[in-house]
Amino acid sequence: MSSPSSPQETLIAQIRAAIERGLNINFEGEIPLERPKNRDHGDYASSIALQLSKLAGKPPRDIAVALQTILAAEANISKVDIAGPGFINFTLNRASQAELVNTINKAGKNYGHGNSLEGKNFNVEFISANPTGPLHLGHTRWAAVGDVLGRILSAAGANVTREFYINDRGVQMDLFGESVRAAALGKPAPEDGYQGEYIKDIAEHLIQQDAGILELAEDQQKIEFRERAYKWQLGDQQRVLKSFNTNFDVWFSERSLHESGAVEHGLDELKKKGHVFEADGATWLRTTDFGDDKDRVLLKADGTYTYFTSDTAYYINKRERGFDVCIYLLGADHHGYVGRLKAVAQCNNDNPGVVEVLIGQLVKIMKNGEEVKLSKRAGTIITLEDIVEEVGVDAARYTLLRYPTDSPMVMDVEVLKSRTNDNPVYYVQYAHARIAALLRNAEELGIKVGSFNTSELTHEREIELMGALSDFPIVVNTSAELREAHRIARYLEELAGVYHRFYADCRVLPMGDEAQSDVHVARINLCAATRQVLENGLSLLGVNAPERM
C-alpha cells in the first residue's frame, strides 16, 4: 500500500502539472527539489527552470516566471520567489504543511511506502556461504544489508525474493565431511581440511545423535559424515540468521541444478543463442563478446562441468522464474564477477542491466583499541554470533547498515555498547523511547492523538521537524532506486537530532497547574508522527523501536 503524499511529493506533482499547463511540455524527467540551507529562502528550492531552458527554447528566468504565476495560486503554497538566473523558492502554507502530521498518524506503518517499483520482480541473492562453517564477519555485513535491501525494495512496491544459494557441491563438501569424521575418530584433520572447535562440536553432536555411524563401512561412513554434517551446519546457519532478523524466501541448492537437469538446460539455451563454441576439446562461452576479459569454460575436456557452468545455469533459472532484476551481493574479492555475470546476461540475450552486483568491503572489529581477529568457536575468523554476543542484534545490524557497502568500515565494541549519543543506534532508539514516554504522560493528562488545530504549529523547530518528516518517503524511494540501505540509517539519525532540538525549544506538555491548550494537543500529535516515522525507519532496518530504555 502506498502512503499518502508528503508535502514534497505534492509539490513535485504541482510543478510537473505547471510545466504542462504553462509551457505545454509533457516533462517526465526528475523534478529537482531540495531544502535551502538558508531557511529565509523558503521551505524548498528547485532548479527546474534551468533544466527546462533548452527544451523550452526560453531563458530560465522566463520559465521560472511562467511557473511562478501558476504555482502561487496553489492553496498549499504561500509564496513563490525567483532567485538568480531562474531558481524557484517555495514557502508552504503553515497550516497546510501541518496536515502532514495528520497524514502520518493516519497512515501509520504505511507511511513511507510507495509504488515506484510496482510490478517489478527482484531476486536478491546474498550471503550464499558454503555450508562448511559458521557465518563470518563478511557474511554478517551481507546478512544485514541484503535483508534490508529486500525490505526497502518491497516498501517501494517491488515483488522481492530473498535467496540464499547453497554451495553444497564440490571438493569443499568432501573435505568438510572428512574433517568432521577425523574429529569423531580422534584423528588430525586432512590436508586443507577445516579447523576450529566447531568441527569437534559437530562431530560430538553427530555421534550423540547416532553412535552407530562409527560402525559403518569406511565408504558409507564418509558419505554419512558429509551429509549429516552438511545438514547440521546449514541448519545452524539458518538458526543464526533467524536470530539476526534475517530471513530468506528461497534456499537454493547448487546440487539441485545438477540433479534437475538445469545445468544441461542452461547450456542448451546458451547454445541456441549462438555464444557457445568448442576449442581444445572443451566447451566455452564467448563472454569476451560482451566485455569479459576472457572466454569461460563450461565443459572441460574431461567431461566435467566448471563452477562457472553452475553460475550460468543458475542465472538462466532465475530469469525463467520471472525475475526482472537479479541482484548479487558479493565480497570484496569478487570484483571479477561483475563483468562476468553481466556478460552471461548478454549471452542469454538479456540487457546487462538485469544483473546488478553490489560489492561489500571489509569490516574490522575493534575492542579496547585493538583489532579482534579470532573467534572462540571458529578459531581463525570472527563469526556472526561473536558480534551479536558482543554488542547485540540491534547495534550490530544498525552499524553494518549505516555505511555504504563499497566502503570499508570499523565497528568499535566500546562505542556500540555505550548508552551515549556517540552510539548511533542508541541515539535513534532513545529518541523513539523518549517520545513513547511523552505519549504515555500525555494520555495520563487526557491529551490524545487525533484532531488538532494545524495553525498552531508555526515555531521554527516545529517547521524544521515537519520538513524532516516529509523527507521520509523520498528517502525510502531513493534508497530503493539506488540500492543504498545506509540512507535510511543516516536519515533516522538526522531526524532524531531534529526532534531533540524541537524538544529542547518547544514545551510539549503543560507544566504544573498550567491549563491544557491547543498548542499542547498540536505538539503531541507532532510527537506521535515523529515516533511513527522513527518506528517505520527502524522497522525497515530490522531494528527494534523500544518503548522504554
N, C-alpha and C positions, 0 to 999 in steps of 0.2 A: 504493500500500500504506500502510495506517495504521501508525503506530508504536505500540508497547505503551504502556499507560497510565503517565503520570507520577504521583508521589505526589499532586499537586494534583488531577489528573483522577480518581484513585481516591477521594480524599476527597470530592470533589463527588458522585460516584456513590453513595458511602456515605451522605452527608447526604440525598440525594434518596430513597434507599431507606428511611432512618429516618423521613422525613416521611410516607411512605406507610404504614409499619408503625405508627408511634407516634401519628399524627394522623388516619390514614385519609383522607389527601388525596393525590390524584394531581397533584403540582405539576410543571408543565412549564416554569416560568419559569427565569430565570437564578439560579444559586446564587451569592451574593456571597461571595468568598473573597479575602483579602489577607494580606500579611505584616505583622505588627505591627512598628512602629518599635522598640519595646522588646522585645528577644528574650526577656526574662523572662516575657512574656505568651504564650509558645509559638511554634510554627512558623507557624501560620495562625490567622486570626480570621474570624468570619462574623457578619453582622447578619441572617441569615435569619429568626431568631425574631421580630424587629421587623417584617420584611416580611410574615410569615405571620399576624400578630396579628389583623388584620381578617378575613382569610379563614377562620381557625380559630375566631374568636369567643372568644379567650382572651388573657390578658395575655402579653406577650412572654417574661417570665421563666418562666411556667408551660410555655410551648412549649419554651424552652431546656432546662428540667429534663427534659421528656419525651424530647427528642432526646439529651441527655447520657446518660441511662440506657442507651439503645440503642448509641450510638456508643462509649462507654467499653469495651464488650465486644469491639470490633474488634481483631484481633491487631496491626495496624499502628499503632494509636493507644495511646500510653502514658498520656495524661492529657487529660481534657476539663474545662475550668473555665468558669464563668459569671461574667461581669463586668457591672457596672452594671445597666441595665434588662433585659438579655437578650442581650448579646453573648456569643458562644461562642468560646473559645480552645482550640486543639488543639495538643498536643505529640505528635509522631510517635515511634514506636519507632525507636531509632537504627539498629539492625541492619536493620530493615525499610526505613528510609529509604535506607540504603546499597545496597539491592538495585537502586536506580535506576542505579547505576554499571554493574552487570551488564546492565541493560535497555538502556542507551545503547550499550554496547560490542557487544552482540549485534545491536541494530537497525541500527547503522552509519549509512549515508546516509539511511535511512528515518526516523530519529528526528526528531521534529518534524512529520512528515506526519500528516494527519488526514483525516477524511471528512465534515466538517460541510457541505461544498458538493457532495457526491457527487450525480451525476445532473443537475446544473445546467450549462447550456451558456452560456458567456460569450463575447461578442465584445469585444475590447479594441482600439479604434482609436486610434492615436496617431501623432504627427508629421504625417503627411499633408501634407507640404510640396509646394509647386509644384516640378515638375522643371525649374526655370529657374535654379538656382544652388546653391551649396554649402549644407549644413545649418548653421544659425547657432546662437547660444548658447541661444535658447529651445528650438529643436529638440533640442539636446543634453540639456536637462533632461528632456524627454519621452522621449528615447531611453533614458535610464536608468530613469525612473520607470515608463514603460509596460511595458518589458521585465520589470522586477522584479515589477510588479503581476501580470503573467501567470504568473510563476514562483510567487508566493505563492498565487494562486488555485488553481493546479494542485496545490500542496502541501496545500491544504485539500480536495482531492478533486474540484475542478471540471474540466469539459472547457473548455479555453480556446483560442480562436483569436485570434492577434495579427494585426492587419490594418493595412495602410498604404493609404490612399485617395489615389490618384494624381490630382492636379488637372491632367489632361492635355488640357483642352479650354478654349477661350475665347480672349479677346483677348491674355492674357498669353503664350500659346504663340506666337502670331504675332509679338508684339514680341520674344520671346526669339530666335526664328529669324532675324528681321530684324537683331537686334543682332549675332548671330554672323556673319551674312552680311556686314554692314557692316565688321566687323573683318577678315574674309577679303579684302574688296575694298579695305581701307585707307581706309575712309570713316568719318565720325563716326557714332555710334550714333543711331538715330531718337529723336525726342522721346518722353520717358517710357520709353525703352529701358533695357537692362541694361548696367551698367558693371562695371569691375573687370578685373584681369588674367586671371581665369578665363575670361572671354569670348574673349580673344585666344588663350588656351590651347586652348579648344575649336575655334576656327577653324583654328588651326595643325594640330591633330590631324585634323580632317576633310579638310583639303587633303592632308596626308601620306597619309591613308588612300585618298583618291581625288581626284587633282588635276583629273580630268575634270568635277567638279562646277562648276568655274568656267566651263566651256564650254557649260553648259546654257542654254536659253532662260530669260528672267527669271522667268516664272511658275513653271516647273518648278524653277528654282534656288531660289526662295523655299520651295517645298514641301520640297525635299530638305534644305536647311539646317535648316528647322524640325524635320523628322522625325529626321534624323541627330543633331542637337544634343540633341534630347529624349532619344533613346536613349542617347547618351553620358552626359548629365548624370544620368539616372536610374540608369544603371549605376555612376556614380561615387558617388551617394548610397548605393546598395546596398553597394558596396565599403567605404565609410567606416563604415556602420552595422555591418557584419560585423566589422570590426576593433575596434569598440567593444563587442563581445559582445552586440549587439542584433540579433535575428533575427525575421523575420515569417513567418507561415504563409501569408498571402494578400497579394498586391499587387493591389489592386482598381482598375481603370482607370475614371475617370469616363466616358471615351469609350464603354466597353462598355455602360454604362447606356443610352446613346442608340442605339448600333448594334444592341443585342439586343432593343430594344423595351421594356426595363424601365421607362423613363420613362412611356411611354403606358400600360403595365400598371399602374404605381403610381397614375397619375391616374384610371384606370378604377376601381381598388379604392376610392379615396377618394370618388369619385362615388357608388358603391354604398352607402357608409356615411353618405351624406347631409350631408357637410360642405363640399361644393363648390358655389359659386354663380357666376353671371355678373353683371358690372356694368361699365359704361363700355367695353364691347367686350372686356373681359378675363375670364379665368377665375381665380377666387380660392378660397383655402382659409380657412374661417371659424375661424381659430385663437383668436379672441377668446372663443369659447365655452368655452375652457379656459385662460383667464388670460393669453393673449398680449396685448401692448399694442396690436396692430393686426392686421387680417387680412392675409394674404400672397398676392401674385400668383403664380399658377402658369404661366399662359399669357398673354403680353402681347397687346395689341390687334393688334400687327403679326404675330402668329402664332408668335413665338419664345418658347422656354421661359426661365424665370429660373434663377439658381443654386439658389434655394430648391426648385425643382421636382426638381432632381437630388438635393438633400438628402432630400426626402420619398421619392423612388423608392429611394434607397439604403437608407433605414431599412426600408422595406417589403421590400426584397430581403434584408436581414439577418434579419428576422423569418421570412420564407419559407424561409430556410436553417436555421431551427430554433433560433435563439439566444433564450434566456430573458431575458438581461440584455445590454443594449448600453451599453458604457462608452465615453465620448468624453473624450479628454484634450485640452483646448483652452487657448490662450494667454490672457493677462491681458486682452486686448482683445475677448474673445468672451463676456463675461457675458450679453449679449443673446440668445445662442443657447440658453441653458439653458431658459428658458420656452418658446421657440420649438420646440425639439426635443421637450420633454415634451407640448406641445400637438399636435404631429404624431402622437405615440404615441396620444394620446386620440382624435384624429380617425380613427385606424386601429382604434378600439375596444379599445385596449390600456390596461392600468394604467400610469399615468405612471412608476411605479417601474421599469418595463422600461428606461427611459432613465436613465442616471447620467452626470453631467457633472462632471469634475474640472477646475478652473481653476488653471493654473500661473502663479505670479507671477514677476516679473523677477529675473534673475541679473546680478550685477556681478562683473567680474574685476578684482582689484587686484594691482598689481605695483609694488614699490618705493614703496608708499604712494599710488599714483595709479591711477585707473580706466583700464583698457585698453578702447578703443572701436573700434579699426581693425584690420583683418586685412591681412596681407601679400598674400594672394591675392584676397580678395573686395573689399578697399578700404573699404567702408562698414560692415562687420559683423565680428563675431568668429565664426569658424567652429568646428565640432566638432573639426576637425583641428588648429586653432590651440591649443585647450585641451589636447588629448591630447599635442601636441608639447611643451607647457609642463610638464605635471605627470604625464603617463602615464594609461593607461586606468583602472587601479585607483583612483588618487586622485581622478580626475575623477568616475567613477561613484559612489564611496562618498560623496563630498562632496555631490553633487547629490541623493543619496538620504537624507541624514541630517536633512533639514529637511522639515516639512510642505509639500506642494506649494502651498498657498494663502498661504505666507509668502515675502516677498522674501528673497533670500539673497546673501551675498558670498563669493566664492572668492578666498582670498589665496594667490597663487602661491608666495610665500616659505614660508608655513606648510606648504603641501601638498608642497613639495619637501624639507622638513626631515626628518631622521631623529631626531625627538624625540617625547616624549609629547604635545606640543602638536598634533601631526598625528594626527587620529583614526584614519585608515586605517593609519598606521604602528603606532600603539598596539595595534590589534587584531591586525594581521598579525604583529607582534613576539611577542605572546602565543602565537600558534599556532606560530611558528618556535621559540620557547623550549621549548615542550612537545615538539615534534618532536625537538629536540636531546636533551632529557632522556630521551625514549623510546629513542633510539639508544644513549645511555650505559647505560641500564638493561639493554638487550639484551646489551651487551658484558659486563655483570656477571652475566648469567644471570637477571635478574629479568624475567619475562614477564607480559604482559597475559592474564588468564584468571581462574580461580577464586581467590578470596581470602576471608579472614575478615572478614565485614561488620561484626563487632562492634568492629573496630579503628578505625573512622572515627568518632571521638567528639569530636575537637578542635573548638573553636568555629569556626575558619576552615574546617575540613572540612565542617561542617554548613552554614555560610553558602554554601560553594561548591556543595554538593549542592542546596541550596534554589534557587540561581540556575539550575542546570542543569534543575531540574524545571519552571522557568517557561517554557522554550523552546517547547514545543508550544502553550501558551496564547498566547504572544506571536505565534507564526505564525498561529494561528487568528484572533486579534483583528485582526492586520494584514490578513488576507484579508477578514474580515467588514466592517471599516471602510474598506478600500481605502487603507491607510496604510503605505506601504513604509518610512517613516522609523523605525517602531517596531523593526524588525529591526536597523537600524544602531545605534540607541541601546541596545538590549539587548546587542549584542555589546560595546559599549564598557563597559557596566556589568559584564558577565561577565569581560572582560579585567581590569578593576580588582579584582574579587573574586579572580580567580586570582592576580594579582600579590601580593595581601595574604596569601593562603594560602601561596604560595611563600616569602614572607619569614619566615613564622612556623612553617612545618612542613617540616622537612628531609625530602626525598623519598628520596634515595639514601644508603646508608651512606658514612661518611667514613673515609678511611684504612683501618685494619685492622678497623674496626667490622664485626661479623658481620651478615649479612642477616637481617632479621626479618619477621614477618607484617605489621607496620605499613608497612614499605617496599613490600611487594607490594600492600597495600591502596591506598597513596597513588599508586603508579604506575598502578594501574587507574583511580583518580580522575582523574589527569592525562590518561590516554588518553580518558576520557569527555569531559573538557573540550575536548581537542583536536578530538574528533569534532563536538561542538556548534559550536565556532568554525568548523570547516570547513563544516558544514551551513548555518550562517548566512551565511557569506561566499559560498557557492555560490548561495544564494537571491538575493544581491545582484549576482551575476555578477562577483565579485571573487575574485582568486586567494588561496589559502591556502598561503603559501610554507613549504617545509620548512627553508629556510635564509635568513638575512638578513644 
